Amino acid sequence: MKQVTVIGGGLAGCEAALTLADRGVSVRLIESKPLRRSAAHASDDMCELVCSNSLKSNDPATAHGLLKTELRVMGSKVLAAADECAVPAGSALAVDRKRFSALVTERVRAESNITIINETAEDIPDGLVIVATGPLTLAPLDGRIAKLFGSLHFFDAEAPIISADSVDMSKAYHAARYGKGDDTDYLNCPLTREEYDAFYDALISAERADLHEFEKGEIFEGCMPVEVMAARGRDSLRFGPMRPVGLRAPDGTRPYAVLQLRKENVAGDMYNLVGFQTNLKFPEQKRVFGLIPALAHAEFLRYGVMHRNTFIDAPKVLDSCFRVGRDGRIFVAGQLSGVEGYVESICSGHLAALHAAAVLSGREPLPPPDVCMSGALSGYVSSPNDDFQPMNANFGLLPPLSEHVRDKSERKRLMSQRALDAIKKYTESYI
């Protein structure tokens, strides 16, 4: 029977394993849990979401919404599980993290074509392999990857999670930005100018957790710690995660600044602080975030943390099919490949699996067209770049329309429609 080894049981690895198994391929899935976890993981389940419970917009006229739509057309298994575990989040797809991880784990274990091997991979085995160990790859494999492909480092941060019943509801209100989605999807914690200034001053002077020397590196913009963002200027948060636009209070007034809380689970008894990834020391998080009036007595169920992520210098290593060019038997998927984000990781795992299956069938791997968001990401990780950095899905990756369209919304709509037409044809011919 045709066989592929997948290393890593995260988003990319589980997507790759399930995609291959669905095509009749025997999969050896090597996963270190429950024998060993990284410092950022807390569960023994696979597909654990570490940074946030949000997979961003579902609107196909947005970059992340378009990528999700493409993946649904291609038959993504992990995204289907995310859809089943959705919690209210306006136009975004957010999930109950525990339920989501448990569901994916259950489906991987139930798949007869997947054999789970619980051990820490120390090297890349012989045969066809998809390396999807993620941005927190454990030793000694991380050293082996660095030796084979070269590695770069950046830092990722997680936002705190608080108990819903500890929020002072006399100083908070439900509302979705611009009324998108159910009004109960988000809980808003407003601040006056005086309250914001006091919070800001405390934040930028708060004590941060120390990093080891080997952990010091570049911070990725998409997961910037709130204290680092704040250091860019007093109004940086008011034009970022605490922007008040589209969030008028029940009395019709617009607050000076707003912290949004998003449901962390289906039960709605936990909330995460949207955009408040942080590396402050735990007592400092309680003190500083407690200066937000609605959070004065907040119970922290999980404090924010910061950790090192790793990724390879993909353009020097990978082709547009996520395949190591000089080898041909090794594929790299997930954030290790240089895509950044949950859905982007799922996409890379799905594509790597499709391409591995093609190789097993004697066919030449074929990436999606570059007008598709999935194809654009494939092109990004394989295109020459002297300053390669992880990349989220964005319309800047797509080629322009044949005719210029001045209206930005209409331009995105047309680019999305072009992408969906192309991915449907690609799916029919390749998958």
Secondary structure as a PSIPRED ss2 file (coil, helix, strand):
# PSIPRED VFORMAT (PSIPRED V4.0)

   1 M C   1.000  0.000  0.000
   2 K C   1.000  0.000  0.000
   3 Q E   0.000  0.000  1.000
   4 V E   0.000  0.000  1.000
   5 T E   0.000  0.000  1.000
   6 V E   0.000  0.000  1.000
   7 I E   0.000  0.000  1.000
   8 G C   1.000  0.000  0.000
   9 G C   1.000  0.000  0.000
  10 G C   1.000  0.000  0.000
  11 L H   0.000  1.000  0.000
  12 A H   0.000  1.000  0.000
  13 G H   0.000  1.000  0.000
  14 C H   0.000  1.000  0.000
  15 E H   0.000  1.000  0.000
  16 A H   0.000  1.000  0.000
  17 A H   0.000  1.000  0.000
  18 L H   0.000  1.000  0.000
  19 T H   0.000  1.000  0.000
  20 L H   0.000  1.000  0.000
  21 A H   0.000  1.000  0.000
  22 D H   0.000  1.000  0.000
  23 R C   1.000  0.000  0.000
  24 G C   1.000  0.000  0.000
  25 V C   1.000  0.000  0.000
  26 S E   0.000  0.000  1.000
  27 V E   0.000  0.000  1.000
  28 R E   0.000  0.000  1.000
  29 L E   0.000  0.000  1.000
  30 I E   0.000  0.000  1.000
  31 E E   0.000  0.000  1.000
  32 S C   1.000  0.000  0.000
  33 K C   1.000  0.000  0.000
  34 P C   1.000  0.000  0.000
  35 L C   1.000  0.000  0.000
  36 R C   1.000  0.000  0.000
  37 R C   1.000  0.000  0.000
  38 S C   1.000  0.000  0.000
  39 A C   1.000  0.000  0.000
  40 A C   1.000  0.000  0.000
  41 H C   1.000  0.000  0.000
  42 A C   1.000  0.000  0.000
  43 S C   1.000  0.000  0.000
  44 D C   1.000  0.000  0.000
  45 D C   1.000  0.000  0.000
  46 M C   1.000  0.000  0.000
  47 C C   1.000  0.000  0.000
  48 E C   1.000  0.000  0.000
  49 L C   1.000  0.000  0.000
  50 V C   1.000  0.000  0.000
  51 C C   1.000  0.000  0.000
  52 S C   1.000  0.000  0.000
  53 N C   1.000  0.000  0.000
  54 S E   0.000  0.000  1.000
  55 L E   0.000  0.000  1.000
  56 K E   0.000  0.000  1.000
  57 S E   0.000  0.000  1.000
  58 N C   1.000  0.000  0.000
  59 D C   1.000  0.000  0.000
  60 P C   1.000  0.000  0.000
  61 A C   1.000  0.000  0.000
  62 T C   1.000  0.000  0.000
  63 A H   0.000  1.000  0.000
  64 H H   0.000  1.000  0.000
  65 G H   0.000  1.000  0.000
  66 L H   0.000  1.000  0.000
  67 L H   0.000  1.000  0.000
  68 K H   0.000  1.000  0.000
  69 T H   0.000  1.000  0.000
  70 E H   0.000  1.000  0.000
  71 L H   0.000  1.000  0.000
  72 R H   0.000  1.000  0.000
  73 V H   0.000  1.000  0.000
  74 M H   0.000  1.000  0.000
  75 G C   1.000  0.000  0.000
  76 S C   1.000  0.000  0.000
  77 K H   0.000  1.000  0.000
  78 V H   0.000  1.000  0.000
  79 L H   0.000  1.000  0.000
  80 A H   0.000  1.000  0.000
  81 A H   0.000  1.000  0.000
  82 A H   0.000  1.000  0.000
  83 D H   0.000  1.000  0.000
  84 E H   0.000  1.000  0.000
  85 C C   1.000  0.000  0.000
  86 A E   0.000  0.000  1.000
  87 V E   0.000  0.000  1.000
  88 P C   1.000  0.000  0.000
  89 A C   1.000  0.000  0.000
  90 G C   1.000  0.000  0.000
  91 S C   1.000  0.000  0.000
  92 A E   0.000  0.000  1.000
  93 L E   0.000  0.000  1.000
  94 A E   0.000  0.000  1.000
  95 V E   0.000  0.000  1.000
  96 D C   1.000  0.000  0.000
  97 R H   0.000  1.000  0.000
  98 K H   0.000  1.000  0.000
  99 R H   0.000  1.000  0.000
 100 F H   0.000  1.000  0.000
 101 S H   0.000  1.000  0.000
 102 A H   0.000  1.000  0.000
 103 L H   0.000  1.000  0.000
 104 V H   0.000  1.000  0.000
 105 T H   0.000  1.000  0.000
 106 E H   0.000  1.000  0.000
 107 R H   0.000  1.000  0.000
 108 V H   0.000  1.000  0.000
 109 R H   0.000  1.000  0.000
 110 A H   0.000  1.000  0.000
 111 E C   1.000  0.000  0.000
 112 S C   1.000  0.000  0.000
 113 N C   1.000  0.000  0.000
 114 I E   0.000  0.000  1.000
 115 T E   0.000  0.000  1.000
 116 I E   0.000  0.000  1.000
 117 I E   0.000  0.000  1.000
 118 N E   0.000  0.000  1.000
 119 E C   1.000  0.000  0.000
 120 T C   1.000  0.000  0.000
 121 A C   1.000  0.000  0.000
 122 E C   1.000  0.000  0.000
 123 D C   1.000  0.000  0.000
 124 I C   1.000  0.000  0.000
 125 P C   1.000  0.000  0.000
 126 D C   1.000  0.000  0.000
 127 G C   1.000  0.000  0.000
 128 L C   1.000  0.000  0.000
 129 V E   0.000  0.000  1.000
 130 I E   0.000  0.000  1.000
 131 V E   0.000  0.000  1.000
 132 A C   1.000  0.000  0.000
 133 T C   1.000  0.000  0.000
 134 G C   1.000  0.000  0.000
 135 P C   1.000  0.000  0.000
 136 L C   1.000  0.000  0.000
 137 T C   1.000  0.000  0.000
 138 L C   1.000  0.000  0.000
 139 A C   1.000  0.000  0.000
 140 P C   1.000  0.000  0.000
 141 L H   0.000  1.000  0.000
 142 D H   0.000  1.000  0.000
 143 G H   0.000  1.000  0.000
 144 R H   0.000  1.000  0.000
 145 I H   0.000  1.000  0.000
 146 A H   0.000  1.000  0.000
 147 K H   0.000  1.000  0.000
 148 L H   0.000  1.000  0.000
 149 F H   0.000  1.000  0.000
 150 G C   1.000  0.000  0.000
 151 S E   0.000  0.000  1.000
 152 L E   0.000  0.000  1.000
 153 H E   0.000  0.000  1.000
 154 F E   0.000  0.000  1.000
 155 F E   0.000  0.000  1.000
 156 D E   0.000  0.000  1.000
 157 A E   0.000  0.000  1.000
 158 E C   1.000  0.000  0.000
 159 A C   1.000  0.000  0.000
 160 P C   1.000  0.000  0.000
 161 I E   0.000  0.000  1.000
 162 I E   0.000  0.000  1.000
 163 S E   0.000  0.000  1.000
 164 A H   0.000  1.000  0.000
 165 D H   0.000  1.000  0.000
 166 S H   0.000  1.000  0.000
 167 V C   1.000  0.000  0.000
 168 D C   1.000  0.000  0.000
 169 M H   0.000  1.000  0.000
 170 S H   0.000  1.000  0.000
 171 K H   0.000  1.000  0.000
 172 A C   1.000  0.000  0.000
 173 Y E   0.000  0.000  1.000
 174 H E   0.000  0.000  1.000
 175 A C   1.000  0.000  0.000
 176 A C   1.000  0.000  0.000
 177 R H   0.000  1.000  0.000
 178 Y H   0.000  1.000  0.000
 179 G H   0.000  1.000  0.000
 180 K C   1.000  0.000  0.000
 181 G C   1.000  0.000  0.000
 182 D C   1.000  0.000  0.000
 183 D C   1.000  0.000  0.000
 184 T C   1.000  0.000  0.000
 185 D C   1.000  0.000  0.000
 186 Y E   0.000  0.000  1.000
 187 L E   0.000  0.000  1.000
 188 N E   0.000  0.000  1.000
 189 C E   0.000  0.000  1.000
 190 P E   0.000  0.000  1.000
 191 L E   0.000  0.000  1.000
 192 T C   1.000  0.000  0.000
 193 R H   0.000  1.000  0.000
 194 E H   0.000  1.000  0.000
 195 E H   0.000  1.000  0.000
 196 Y H   0.000  1.000  0.000
 197 D H   0.000  1.000  0.000
 198 A H   0.000  1.000  0.000
 199 F H   0.000  1.000  0.000
 200 Y H   0.000  1.000  0.000
 201 D H   0.000  1.000  0.000
 202 A H   0.000  1.000  0.000
 203 L H   0.000  1.000  0.000
 204 I H   0.000  1.000  0.000
 205 S H   0.000  1.000  0.000
 206 A C   1.000  0.000  0.000
 207 E C   1.000  0.000  0.000
 208 R E   0.000  0.000  1.000
 209 A C   1.000  0.000  0.000
 210 D C   1.000  0.000  0.000
 211 L C   1.000  0.000  0.000
 212 H C   1.000  0.000  0.000
 213 E H   0.000  1.000  0.000
 214 F H   0.000  1.000  0.000
 215 E H   0.000  1.000  0.000
 216 K C   1.000  0.000  0.000
 217 G C   1.000  0.000  0.000
 218 E E   0.000  0.000  1.000
 219 I E   0.000  0.000  1.000
 220 F C   1.000  0.000  0.000
 221 E H   0.000  1.000  0.000
 222 G H   0.000  1.000  0.000
 223 C H   0.000  1.000  0.000
 224 M C   1.000  0.000  0.000
 225 P C   1.000  0.000  0.000
 226 V H   0.000  1.000  0.000
 227 E H   0.000  1.000  0.000
 228 V H   0.000  1.000  0.000
 229 M H   0.000  1.000  0.000
 230 A H   0.000  1.000  0.000
 231 A C   1.000  0.000  0.000
 232 R C   1.000  0.000  0.000
 233 G C   1.000  0.000  0.000
 234 R C   1.000  0.000  0.000
 235 D C   1.000  0.000  0.000
 236 S C   1.000  0.000  0.000
 237 L C   1.000  0.000  0.000
 238 R C   1.000  0.000  0.000
 239 F C   1.000  0.000  0.000
 240 G C   1.000  0.000  0.000
 241 P C   1.000  0.000  0.000
 242 M C   1.000  0.000  0.000
 243 R C   1.000  0.000  0.000
 244 P C   1.000  0.000  0.000
 245 V C   1.000  0.000  0.000
 246 G C   1.000  0.000  0.000
 247 L C   1.000  0.000  0.000
 248 R C   1.000  0.000  0.000
 249 A C   1.000  0.000  0.000
 250 P C   1.000  0.000  0.000
 251 D C   1.000  0.000  0.000
 252 G C   1.000  0.000  0.000
 253 T C   1.000  0.000  0.000
 254 R C   1.000  0.000  0.000
 255 P C   1.000  0.000  0.000
 256 Y C   1.000  0.000  0.000
 257 A E   0.000  0.000  1.000
 258 V E   0.000  0.000  1.000
 259 L E   0.000  0.000  1.000
 260 Q E   0.000  0.000  1.000
 261 L E   0.000  0.000  1.000
 262 R E   0.000  0.000  1.000
 263 K E   0.000  0.000  1.000
 264 E C   1.000  0.000  0.000
 265 N C   1.000  0.000  0.000
 266 V C   1.000  0.000  0.000
 267 A C   1.000  0.000  0.000
 268 G C   1.000  0.000  0.000
 269 D C   1.000  0.000  0.000
 270 M E   0.000  0.000  1.000
 271 Y E   0.000  0.000  1.000
 272 N E   0.000  0.000  1.000
 273 L E   0.000  0.000  1.000
 274 V C   1.000  0.000  0.000
 275 G C   1.000  0.000  0.000
 276 F C   1.000  0.000  0.000
 277 Q C   1.000  0.000  0.000
 278 T C   1.000  0.000  0.000
 279 N C   1.000  0.000  0.000
 280 L E   0.000  0.000  1.000
 281 K C   1.000  0.000  0.000
 282 F H   0.000  1.000  0.000
 283 P H   0.000  1.000  0.000
 284 E H   0.000  1.000  0.000
 285 Q H   0.000  1.000  0.000
 286 K H   0.000  1.000  0.000
 287 R H   0.000  1.000  0.000
 288 V H   0.000  1.000  0.000
 289 F H   0.000  1.000  0.000
 290 G C   1.000  0.000  0.000
 291 L C   1.000  0.000  0.000
 292 I C   1.000  0.000  0.000
 293 P H   0.000  1.000  0.000
 294 A H   0.000  1.000  0.000
 295 L H   0.000  1.000  0.000
 296 A C   1.000  0.000  0.000
 297 H C   1.000  0.000  0.000
 298 A C   1.000  0.000  0.000
 299 E C   1.000  0.000  0.000
 300 F E   0.000  0.000  1.000
 301 L E   0.000  0.000  1.000
 302 R E   0.000  0.000  1.000
 303 Y C   1.000  0.000  0.000
 304 G C   1.000  0.000  0.000
 305 V C   1.000  0.000  0.000
 306 M E   0.000  0.000  1.000
 307 H E   0.000  0.000  1.000
 308 R E   0.000  0.000  1.000
 309 N E   0.000  0.000  1.000
 310 T E   0.000  0.000  1.000
 311 F E   0.000  0.000  1.000
 312 I E   0.000  0.000  1.000
 313 D C   1.000  0.000  0.000
 314 A H   0.000  1.000  0.000
 315 P H   0.000  1.000  0.000
 316 K H   0.000  1.000  0.000
 317 V C   1.000  0.000  0.000
 318 L E   0.000  0.000  1.000
 319 D C   1.000  0.000  0.000
 320 S C   1.000  0.000  0.000
 321 C C   1.000  0.000  0.000
 322 F C   1.000  0.000  0.000
 323 R E   0.000  0.000  1.000
 324 V E   0.000  0.000  1.000
 325 G C   1.000  0.000  0.000
 326 R C   1.000  0.000  0.000
 327 D C   1.000  0.000  0.000
 328 G C   1.000  0.000  0.000
 329 R C   1.000  0.000  0.000
 330 I E   0.000  0.000  1.000
 331 F E   0.000  0.000  1.000
 332 V E   0.000  0.000  1.000
 333 A C   1.000  0.000  0.000
 334 G C   1.000  0.000  0.000
 335 Q H   0.000  1.000  0.000
 336 L H   0.000  1.000  0.000
 337 S H   0.000  1.000  0.000
 338 G C   1.000  0.000  0.000
 339 V E   0.000  0.000  1.000
 340 E C   1.000  0.000  0.000
 341 G C   1.000  0.000  0.000
 342 Y H   0.000  1.000  0.000
 343 V H   0.000  1.000  0.000
 344 E H   0.000  1.000  0.000
 345 S H   0.000  1.000  0.000
 346 I H   0.000  1.000  0.000
 347 C H   0.000  1.000  0.000
 348 S H   0.000  1.000  0.000
 349 G H   0.000  1.000  0.000
 350 H H   0.000  1.000  0.000
 351 L H   0.000  1.000  0.000
 352 A H   0.000  1.000  0.000
 353 A H   0.000  1.000  0.000
 354 L H   0.000  1.000  0.000
 355 H H   0.000  1.000  0.000
 356 A H   0.000  1.000  0.000
 357 A H   0.000  1.000  0.000
 358 A H   0.000  1.000  0.000
 359 V H   0.000  1.000  0.000
 360 L H   0.000  1.000  0.000
 361 S C   1.000  0.000  0.000
 362 G C   1.000  0.000  0.000
 363 R C   1.000  0.000  0.000
 364 E C   1.000  0.000  0.000
 365 P C   1.000  0.000  0.000
 366 L C   1.000  0.000  0.000
 367 P C   1.000  0.000  0.000
 368 P C   1.000  0.000  0.000
 369 P C   1.000  0.000  0.000
 370 D C   1.000  0.000  0.000
 371 V C   1.000  0.000  0.000
 372 C C   1.000  0.000  0.000
 373 M H   0.000  1.000  0.000
 374 S H   0.000  1.000  0.000
 375 G H   0.000  1.000  0.000
 376 A H   0.000  1.000  0.000
 377 L H   0.000  1.000  0.000
 378 S H   0.000  1.000  0.000
 379 G H   0.000  1.000  0.000
 380 Y H   0.000  1.000  0.000
 381 V H   0.000  1.000  0.000
 382 S H   0.000  1.000  0.000
 383 S C   1.000  0.000  0.000
 384 P C   1.000  0.000  0.000
 385 N C   1.000  0.000  0.000
 386 D C   1.000  0.000  0.000
 387 D C   1.000  0.000  0.000
 388 F C   1.000  0.000  0.000
 389 Q C   1.000  0.000  0.000
 390 P C   1.000  0.000  0.000
 391 M E   0.000  0.000  1.000
 392 N C   1.000  0.000  0.000
 393 A C   1.000  0.000  0.000
 394 N C   1.000  0.000  0.000
 395 F H   0.000  1.000  0.000
 396 G H   0.000  1.000  0.000
 397 L H   0.000  1.000  0.000
 398 L C   1.000  0.000  0.000
 399 P C   1.000  0.000  0.000
 400 P C   1.000  0.000  0.000
 401 L C   1.000  0.000  0.000
 402 S C   1.000  0.000  0.000
 403 E C   1.000  0.000  0.000
 404 H C   1.000  0.000  0.000
 405 V C   1.000  0.000  0.000
 406 R C   1.000  0.000  0.000
 407 D C   1.000  0.000  0.000
 408 K H   0.000  1.000  0.000
 409 S H   0.000  1.000  0.000
 410 E H   0.000  1.000  0.000
 411 R H   0.000  1.000  0.000
 412 K H   0.000  1.000  0.000
 413 R H   0.000  1.000  0.000
 414 L H   0.000  1.000  0.000
 415 M H   0.000  1.000  0.000
 416 S H   0.000  1.000  0.000
 417 Q H   0.000  1.000  0.000
 418 R H   0.000  1.000  0.000
 419 A H   0.000  1.000  0.000
 420 L H   0.000  1.000  0.000
 421 D H   0.000  1.000  0.000
 422 A H   0.000  1.000  0.000
 423 I H   0.000  1.000  0.000
 424 K H   0.000  1.000  0.000
 425 K H   0.000  1.000  0.000
 426 Y H   0.000  1.000  0.000
 427 T H   0.000  1.000  0.000
 428 E H   0.000  1.000  0.000
 429 S H   0.000  1.000  0.000
 430 Y H   0.000  1.000  0.000
 431 I C   1.000  0.000  0.000
